[in-house]
Amino acid sequence: MSAQPDRDEAHRIEAEKRAAVADRLYFRRRIFNAVGLTFALLSTGFGLFWLAWILWTTFYNGIAALNGKLFTMMTPPPGDEGGLLNAFAGSAMICLLAILIGAPIGIAAGTYLAEYAKKSRLGEAIRFFNDILLSAPSIVLGMFIYTVVVKQVGHYSALSGSLALALIVLPVVVRTTDEMLKLVPSAMREAGLSLGVPQWKVTMQVLYRAALPGIVTGVLLALARISGETAPLLFTAFDNQFWSTNIGQPMASAPVVIYKFAMSADAGWKSLAWAGALIVTLFVLALSLISRAILLRNKVSND
């Protein structure tokens, strides 16, 4: 008769021990969670603080330097008034040419990876080297084009600058195209192939239409990235104080001019550098917002 109460008492004690262990484990997890969350919030705040400081400094100094001459006059010599018209025009030409070179090749390569080399060793190797190119310092790409193109031709040129920037565009577009095409449902491919449509036509008329917003977003993000690149252009396009539309000759660009003017002791040049930095920052922010809007619009339409 006394054995049953003893067993019940033992079970009760064991349950209390387990509950105590569970409570301690839960309390310890809450502490670790609170510590991790605190560090995450502090890290986020630390990064946002410097971002806000940089943006505020750029806007504060840039707005004070904005005037009508900025978009109507050429880069001036020290001590004179001027603007950044040739630098903005040069940047637009160099970046547009880089997109025209890098985007089609990137889209084609991304299509090959997504549709023809899905799980092959060659596809994995290409993805691996593409990731290396994606993380490569831009100055290394600029030095590569300088060695391969500029030294062989014998002079700087806007075309060599575009080639350097195209190497930056290429891995971004390859990765974006590859990932966007993977997100297209397999049923869309199967439906087209079941009707006897060739695979290339299914890709062109079905898959590209479905993945178009993502691919366009990738191209815009690549454009935003190269818009502020300075190091590759120092080795390739260099600079030109005058108006030039000849892609075979040196050409001014906003990042290089901003760098040169910011390093100068001339107050007028420093003012133009702040104004140019503000315009480039606004351009990059606009491209980022447009890219996000395209993705959100596509997500809403799919939902």
Secondary structure, DSSP 8 states (H G I E B T S, - for coil): --HHHHHHHHHHHHHHHHHHHHHHHHHHHHHHHHHHHHHHHHHHHHHHHHHHHHHHHHHHHHHHH--GGGGTS----TTS----HHHHHHHHHHHHHHHHHHHHHHHHHHHHHHHT-SS-HHHHHHHHHHHHHHHS-HHHHHHHHIIIIIHHHTS--HHHHHHHHHHHHHHHHHHHHHHHHHTS-HHHHHHHHHTT--HHHHIIIIIHHHHHHHHHHHHHHHHHHHHT--HHHHHTT---SS----TTS----HHHHHHHHHTSS-HHHHHHHHHHHHHHHHHHHHHHHHHHHHHHHHHHHH-
